[in-house]
Amino acid sequence: MANKLLHHTLRWCVWVADASLQLIKSISFSQGWRRNGLLRMVFPILVLISFVTVLLASNFTPVIAQVPRQEIRGVWMTNNDFNVLKDRRKVQESMNRLRELNFNTVYPVVWNSGYVMYPSAVAQRADIQPFVFRGSDGHDILADVINQAHRRGLLATAWFEFGFMAPPTSELALNHPEWLTKKRDGGETSMSAAGEVVWLNPFHPEVQKFISDLVLEVVTNYDVDGIQFDDHMSLPHEFGYDRYTVSLYTQETKNPPPANPQDQAWVKWRADKITAFMTQLHQGVKARKPNAIFSVAPNYYDFAYKFQLQDWLTWLRQNLVDELIVQIYRPNLQNFIANVSRPEIQEAQQTIPTAIGIMTGLRNNPVSIQQIKSQVRVTQQRGLGVAFFYYGSMWNYSSESSNERQTGFQALFPYPALRARVD
C-alpha cells in the first residue's frame, strides 16, 4: 500500500511540474508576450509551484519509506529524570520538545533499584514497597507520562530497567534472601553501572512469578504501547551456584554444576532457562494485550550470551521480540561502527524495528553533540533507528550551550517518522 501510494504521488508531482513548465513555455513564446502583463504576474507563481513540487517529490520518499519498518527514534527516561517525571508541567514540556524534534517513542522507567514507579498491588503483596513514588501533586507518574506522550503522537513503552538486579540494601533483597542467587565462592554481589548489586535467581519459580506479575500488572492497568527489558534481564555468568539452582541442575543432568562458570554446557543450560522464562512472559503479555510491543535492549550478542547468559538472538528467532535496541555505548567511532555492523543486527532489521542505543552523557562523563551526530549518522546510513540514554543528559552534563544541543538534535531528524499505535 505504501509503495503504491508513493508511486502515484511521485507521478502526480512530475505531472504538475511538467505542466507548469509547459505553460511557462506557451506563454513565453506567444506573440506579444512582452506586451502582456499576464506573464509578469503568473511566471513567479509557476516557478514556485514547480520548485515546491520537485522538492516534495525528492523529499517524500524517506517519509513514506519509514512507515513499513517503523523507524525508532526513542529516548529513555530514567530515575535521574525524576525531577521531570514527577512534575506534570515538566513532563508536558518534555513531550512537546521531543515531538518538535521528531522523536516518536519514550521509555519511562517503571522498575528500578527494587522499587516500582507506580502504585503496585504486586509490590505491596511482596512487602517491598512501604511507599509509592508519586508525582509532586500526588498523581500517578506513569499514567501521566503515558497520557502526555499519546497526546503528542508518541509511543510510551514501560521500561523494566533493573530486570533481575537489585541493590543489596533494598527491601526486596533484605526481605527475600531466598530469592537471591550466588557465586561459587558464596558471594552474592557484583559491580554494575548502578554500583554494587545482588541478583534475583531467574530460575526460581517465586522470582519468575514476581517479575511476571509486575509486568502483567503494568500491561493490564496502563495504556502502555509495550514493555521493555534491557541487559539486566539476564544473569552474570559467575552466578547460579545457589542451593536451588545447584539442586535443579543436578536433578536434570545427574551432575553437579561445573566449577568453571564459563563451561559451555553450564552456560547453555542457564541461558536456556532464561529463554524459557522469556517465552512464558511473552505469552502472558500477548494474552493480556496482543498488540503490545515486546521490546528488548541488550548488549551486543557475543557479550550478552557469554557473560550475561542472555541468548537474545534465540529470542529473536523464536519470534519473542517485536523491537530490538542494541546498546552500543562506545566513544570511539570506529569501534562504534564495528559493533553497529554486526551480522545479528542486520538479521534483526530484516524482520522487526531495530535501533542502536546511543549514550548522550552521564554526570561524570559528558558526550559532545558532535559525537552524538556522528553516531546517529552511522546508524541512519545502515537503516537503523536510535534510542538515547538518557533524557536529562541530552541537555545537561555538557560544556556546550543549551542552544547548541537543541540545534544539534534538531538536525538529526529533519522529517517526522510517526509510529502507529495499534490498540
C-alpha positions as CSV (number, residue, x, y, z in Angstrom):
1,M,0.0,0.0,0.0
2,A,2.8,2.4,0.9
3,N,4.7,1.7,-2.3
4,K,1.6,2.2,-4.4
5,L,0.8,5.5,-2.7
6,L,4.4,6.6,-3.2
7,H,4.3,5.7,-6.9
8,H,1.1,7.7,-7.5
9,T,2.3,10.6,-5.5
10,L,5.5,10.9,-7.5
11,R,3.7,10.6,-10.8
12,W,1.4,13.5,-9.7
13,C,4.4,15.6,-8.7
14,V,6.1,15.0,-12.0
15,W,2.9,15.8,-13.9
16,V,2.4,19.1,-12.0
17,A,6.0,20.2,-12.6
18,D,5.9,19.3,-16.3
19,A,2.5,21.1,-16.8
20,S,3.8,24.2,-15.1
21,L,6.9,24.3,-17.3
22,Q,4.8,23.7,-20.5
23,L,2.6,26.6,-19.5
24,I,5.6,28.8,-19.0
25,K,6.8,27.9,-22.5
26,S,3.5,28.5,-24.1
27,I,3.2,32.0,-22.6
28,S,6.8,32.8,-23.2
29,F,6.7,32.2,-27.0
30,S,3.2,33.5,-27.7
31,Q,3.0,36.6,-29.8
32,G,3.2,39.8,-27.9
33,W,4.1,38.3,-24.6
34,R,6.3,41.2,-23.7
35,R,3.3,43.5,-24.0
36,N,1.1,41.2,-22.0
37,G,1.3,41.7,-18.2
38,L,-0.1,38.2,-17.6
39,L,3.3,36.5,-17.7
40,R,4.8,39.0,-15.3
41,M,2.1,38.0,-12.8
42,V,2.0,34.3,-13.4
43,F,5.6,33.5,-14.1
44,P,6.8,33.7,-10.4
45,I,3.8,31.6,-9.2
46,L,4.5,28.9,-11.8
47,V,8.2,28.8,-10.9
48,L,7.3,28.5,-7.2
49,I,4.8,25.6,-7.9
50,S,7.4,23.8,-10.0
51,F,10.1,24.3,-7.3
52,V,7.9,23.2,-4.4
53,T,6.6,20.2,-6.4
54,V,10.0,18.9,-7.3
55,L,11.1,19.5,-3.7
56,L,8.2,17.4,-2.4
57,A,9.0,14.7,-4.9
58,S,12.6,14.5,-3.7
59,N,11.7,14.5,0.0
60,F,8.6,12.5,0.0
61,T,10.3,9.1,-0.4
62,P,12.0,9.0,3.0
63,V,8.9,9.8,5.0
64,I,6.8,7.1,3.3
65,A,9.6,4.6,3.4
66,Q,9.8,4.8,7.2
67,V,6.2,3.6,7.6
68,P,6.6,-0.2,6.9
69,R,9.6,-0.6,9.2
70,Q,8.5,1.8,11.9
71,E,11.8,3.7,12.5
72,I,12.6,4.0,16.2
73,R,13.5,7.5,17.4
74,G,13.4,7.0,21.2
75,V,14.7,8.2,24.5
76,W,14.9,6.5,27.9
77,M,13.6,8.4,30.9
78,T,15.5,7.2,34.0
79,N,15.4,7.7,37.7
80,N,17.9,10.5,37.0
81,D,15.0,12.2,35.3
82,F,12.7,12.0,38.3
83,N,12.6,15.8,38.7
84,V,11.0,15.8,35.3
85,L,8.8,12.8,35.7
86,K,7.2,13.9,38.9
87,D,6.1,17.3,37.6
88,R,3.2,17.4,35.2
89,R,4.3,20.7,33.7
90,K,7.8,19.5,33.0
91,V,6.5,16.2,31.5
92,Q,4.3,18.3,29.2
93,E,7.3,20.5,28.2
94,S,9.5,17.4,27.6
95,M,6.9,15.7,25.4
96,N,6.4,18.9,23.4
97,R,10.1,19.2,22.9
98,L,10.5,15.6,21.8
99,R,7.6,15.9,19.4
100,E,9.0,19.1,17.9
101,L,12.4,17.3,17.4
102,N,10.6,14.5,15.6
103,F,11.1,11.7,18.2
104,N,8.4,9.0,18.3
105,T,9.0,6.9,21.4
106,V,9.6,7.3,25.1
107,Y,10.7,4.6,27.5
108,P,9.8,5.7,31.1
109,V,11.4,3.6,33.8
110,V,8.9,1.6,35.9
111,W,11.2,-0.9,37.8
112,N,14.5,0.3,39.3
113,S,16.5,-0.4,42.5
114,G,14.0,-2.9,43.8
115,Y,11.1,-0.5,43.6
116,V,8.3,0.4,41.2
117,M,7.4,3.8,39.8
118,Y,3.6,3.3,40.1
119,P,1.0,2.2,42.7
120,S,1.6,-1.6,42.7
121,A,-0.5,-4.2,44.5
122,V,2.1,-6.8,43.4
123,A,4.9,-4.9,45.2
124,Q,2.7,-4.4,48.3
125,R,2.0,-8.2,48.5
126,A,5.7,-8.8,48.3
127,D,6.2,-6.4,51.2
128,I,8.9,-4.4,49.3
129,Q,7.2,-1.1,48.9
130,P,6.2,0.9,52.1
131,F,5.7,4.0,49.9
132,V,4.9,4.8,46.3
133,F,6.8,7.1,44.0
134,R,4.1,9.7,43.2
135,G,4.1,13.0,41.4
136,S,4.5,16.4,43.1
137,D,0.8,16.7,43.4
138,G,0.2,13.1,44.4
139,H,-0.6,11.9,40.9
140,D,0.3,8.6,39.2
141,I,3.6,9.3,37.4
142,L,3.3,6.5,34.8
143,A,-0.3,7.3,33.9
144,D,0.7,11.0,33.4
145,V,3.7,10.2,31.2
146,I,1.7,7.8,29.0
147,N,-1.2,10.3,28.6
148,Q,1.1,13.2,27.8
149,A,3.1,11.1,25.3
150,H,0.0,9.9,23.5
151,R,-1.5,13.4,23.2
152,R,1.6,14.2,21.1
153,G,1.6,11.1,19.0
154,L,4.5,9.4,20.9
155,L,4.5,5.8,21.9
156,A,5.1,5.0,25.6
157,T,6.8,1.7,26.4
158,A,7.3,0.8,30.1
159,W,10.9,0.1,30.8
160,F,11.7,-2.6,33.5
161,E,15.3,-1.3,33.8
162,F,16.6,-3.5,36.6
163,G,15.3,-6.8,35.5
164,F,16.7,-9.4,37.9
165,M,19.0,-6.9,39.5
166,A,18.6,-5.1,42.9
167,P,20.7,-3.2,45.4
168,P,21.7,-5.4,48.4
169,T,20.2,-2.9,50.8
170,S,16.8,-2.9,49.1
171,E,13.8,-4.3,50.9
172,L,13.5,-6.8,48.0
173,A,16.9,-8.3,48.8
174,L,16.5,-8.0,52.6
175,N,13.0,-9.4,52.8
176,H,13.6,-12.2,50.3
177,P,17.1,-13.7,50.7
178,E,15.8,-17.0,49.4
179,W,15.2,-15.3,46.0
180,L,18.9,-14.4,45.6
181,T,21.5,-16.4,43.7
182,K,25.2,-16.8,44.5
183,K,28.6,-17.2,43.0
184,R,30.6,-20.4,43.5
185,D,32.5,-18.9,46.4
186,G,29.2,-17.9,48.1
187,G,29.4,-14.2,47.2
188,E,26.1,-12.6,46.4
189,T,27.1,-9.3,44.9
190,S,28.7,-7.9,41.7
191,M,29.6,-4.5,40.5
192,S,27.5,-2.8,37.8
193,A,26.9,0.7,36.4
194,A,24.4,1.1,39.3
195,G,27.0,0.2,41.9
196,E,27.0,-3.0,44.0
197,V,24.0,-5.2,43.3
198,V,22.6,-8.6,44.0
199,W,20.8,-10.8,41.5
200,L,17.4,-12.4,41.8
201,N,17.5,-16.1,40.8
202,P,15.9,-16.2,37.3
203,F,15.4,-20.0,37.7
204,H,13.4,-19.7,40.9
205,P,9.6,-20.1,40.4
206,E,8.8,-17.4,43.0
207,V,11.1,-14.9,41.3
208,Q,9.6,-15.7,37.9
209,K,6.1,-15.2,39.3
210,F,7.0,-11.9,40.9
211,I,8.6,-10.4,37.8
212,S,5.7,-11.8,35.6
213,D,3.1,-10.3,38.0
214,L,4.8,-6.9,37.8
215,V,4.9,-6.9,34.1
216,L,1.3,-8.1,33.6
217,E,0.1,-5.5,36.2
218,V,1.5,-2.7,34.1
219,V,0.2,-4.2,30.8
220,T,-3.3,-4.6,32.4
221,N,-3.6,-1.4,34.3
222,Y,-2.0,1.1,32.0
223,D,-2.4,2.1,28.3
224,V,1.2,1.3,27.5
225,D,2.2,0.6,24.0
226,G,4.6,-2.1,25.1
227,I,7.1,-3.3,27.7
228,Q,10.9,-3.3,27.5
229,F,13.7,-5.3,29.2
230,D,17.4,-4.4,28.9
231,D,20.7,-6.1,29.6
232,H,19.7,-6.7,33.2
233,M,17.0,-9.3,32.3
234,S,19.9,-11.7,32.5
235,L,22.4,-13.2,34.9
236,P,26.2,-12.6,35.1
237,H,27.9,-15.9,34.2
238,E,29.5,-16.2,37.7
239,F,26.1,-16.7,39.3
240,G,23.9,-19.8,39.6
241,Y,25.6,-21.7,42.5
242,D,22.8,-21.1,45.0
243,R,21.2,-24.2,46.6
244,Y,18.1,-24.1,44.5
245,T,19.9,-23.9,41.1
246,V,22.5,-26.5,42.1
247,S,19.7,-28.9,43.0
248,L,17.8,-28.3,39.8
249,Y,20.9,-28.7,37.6
250,T,21.9,-31.8,39.4
251,Q,18.4,-33.3,39.1
252,E,18.2,-32.6,35.3
253,T,21.8,-33.5,34.3
254,K,22.8,-36.0,37.0
255,N,25.9,-34.0,37.6
256,P,26.8,-31.0,39.8
257,P,27.4,-27.7,38.1
258,P,30.9,-27.3,36.7
259,A,33.4,-25.3,38.7
260,N,34.1,-23.2,35.7
261,P,31.3,-20.7,35.3
262,Q,32.1,-20.4,31.6
263,D,31.7,-24.1,30.9
264,Q,29.8,-24.2,27.6
265,A,27.1,-26.7,28.7
266,W,26.6,-24.9,32.0
267,V,26.3,-21.5,30.2
268,K,23.8,-23.0,27.7
269,W,21.7,-24.7,30.5
270,R,21.3,-21.4,32.3
271,A,20.7,-19.4,29.1
272,D,18.1,-21.8,28.0
273,K,16.3,-21.5,31.3
274,I,16.1,-17.7,30.9
275,T,14.9,-18.2,27.4
276,A,12.1,-20.5,28.7
277,F,11.1,-17.8,31.2
278,M,11.0,-15.1,28.5
279,T,8.8,-17.4,26.4
280,Q,6.3,-17.7,29.2
281,L,6.5,-14.0,29.9
282,H,5.9,-13.2,26.2
283,Q,2.9,-15.5,26.1
284,G,1.5,-13.8,29.2
285,V,1.9,-10.3,27.8
286,K,0.3,-11.2,24.5
287,A,-2.6,-12.9,26.2
288,R,-3.4,-9.7,28.1
289,K,-2.6,-7.3,25.2
290,P,-1.9,-9.0,21.9
291,N,-0.5,-5.9,20.2
292,A,1.8,-4.8,23.0
293,I,5.4,-4.3,21.8
294,F,7.7,-6.8,23.4
295,S,11.0,-4.9,23.3
296,V,14.5,-5.9,24.4
297,A,17.6,-3.7,24.7
298,P,20.6,-5.9,25.3
299,N,24.3,-5.6,24.8
300,Y,25.8,-7.0,21.6
301,Y,25.2,-10.7,21.3
302,D,28.6,-12.3,22.0
303,F,28.9,-10.4,25.2
304,A,25.3,-10.8,26.2
305,Y,25.4,-14.6,25.7
306,K,28.8,-15.5,27.1
307,F,28.9,-13.1,30.1
308,Q,25.2,-12.4,30.8
309,L,23.5,-15.7,29.8
310,Q,21.2,-13.6,27.6
311,D,20.5,-15.5,24.4
312,W,18.5,-12.7,22.7
313,L,19.3,-14.0,19.2
314,T,17.3,-17.1,20.0
315,W,14.5,-14.9,21.4
316,L,14.5,-13.1,18.1
317,R,14.4,-16.3,16.0
318,Q,11.6,-17.7,18.1
319,N,9.6,-14.5,17.4
320,L,9.6,-13.4,21.0
321,V,10.9,-9.9,20.2
322,D,8.9,-7.2,18.5
323,E,11.5,-4.5,18.7
324,L,15.3,-4.6,19.3
325,I,17.6,-1.8,20.6
326,V,21.2,-2.9,20.9
327,Q,23.2,-0.8,23.5
328,I,26.4,0.4,21.9
329,Y,27.9,2.9,24.3
330,R,31.3,3.4,22.6
331,P,33.1,6.8,22.3
332,N,35.5,5.7,19.6
333,L,33.7,6.0,16.2
334,Q,35.5,3.1,14.6
335,N,34.7,0.8,17.5
336,F,31.1,2.0,17.3
337,I,30.9,1.3,13.6
338,A,32.3,-2.2,14.1
339,N,29.6,-3.0,16.7
340,V,26.8,-1.5,14.7
341,S,27.7,-3.6,11.7
342,R,27.4,-6.9,13.4
343,P,25.5,-9.6,11.4
344,E,22.9,-10.3,14.2
345,I,21.8,-6.6,14.0
346,Q,21.5,-6.9,10.2
347,E,19.5,-10.1,10.7
348,A,17.1,-8.4,13.2
349,Q,16.4,-5.4,11.0
350,Q,15.1,-7.7,8.2
351,T,12.1,-8.6,10.4
352,I,11.5,-6.1,13.2
353,P,12.1,-2.4,14.1
354,T,15.8,-2.3,15.1
355,A,17.7,0.5,16.7
356,I,21.0,1.3,18.4
357,G,21.2,2.7,21.9
358,I,23.5,5.8,21.9
359,M,24.9,7.4,25.0
360,T,24.2,11.1,25.3
361,G,26.1,11.6,28.5
362,L,26.4,10.9,32.3
363,R,27.1,13.3,35.2
364,N,30.8,12.4,35.2
365,N,31.1,11.6,31.5
366,P,29.7,14.3,29.2
367,V,29.2,13.5,25.5
368,S,29.6,16.1,22.8
369,I,26.8,16.8,20.3
370,Q,29.3,16.1,17.5
371,Q,29.9,12.6,18.8
372,I,26.2,12.1,19.0
373,K,25.6,13.4,15.5
374,S,28.4,11.2,14.1
375,Q,27.0,8.0,15.7
376,V,23.4,8.8,14.6
377,R,24.7,9.3,11.0
378,V,26.3,5.9,11.1
379,T,23.1,4.2,12.3
380,Q,20.9,6.0,9.8
381,Q,23.2,5.0,6.9
382,R,22.5,1.4,7.9
383,G,18.8,1.9,8.0
384,L,18.7,1.6,11.8
385,G,16.8,3.7,14.4
386,V,18.2,5.2,17.5
387,A,17.4,5.5,21.2
388,F,19.2,7.9,23.5
389,F,20.4,7.2,27.1
390,Y,19.0,9.3,28.7
391,Y,16.6,12.3,28.5
392,G,18.3,14.6,31.1
393,S,21.8,14.1,29.6
394,M,20.6,15.2,26.2
395,W,20.6,18.7,27.6
396,N,22.9,18.6,30.6
397,Y,26.4,17.5,31.6
398,S,28.0,19.2,28.6
399,S,30.2,22.2,28.1
400,E,28.0,23.1,25.1
401,S,25.2,25.6,25.5
402,S,21.6,24.6,25.6
403,N,21.1,26.2,22.2
404,E,24.0,24.2,20.7
405,R,22.5,21.0,22.0
406,Q,19.0,21.9,20.8
407,T,20.3,22.8,17.3
408,G,22.3,19.6,17.1
409,F,19.3,17.4,18.0
410,Q,17.1,19.4,15.5
411,A,19.4,18.4,12.7
412,L,19.2,14.7,13.5
413,F,15.6,14.1,12.4
414,P,14.5,16.8,9.8
415,Y,11.2,15.0,9.0
416,P,8.7,13.1,11.1
417,A,8.6,9.3,11.4
418,L,5.4,8.6,13.3
419,R,4.9,5.1,14.8
420,A,1.4,3.8,14.5
421,R,-0.4,2.8,17.7
422,V,-2.3,-0.5,17.5
423,D,-4.8,-1.0,20.2
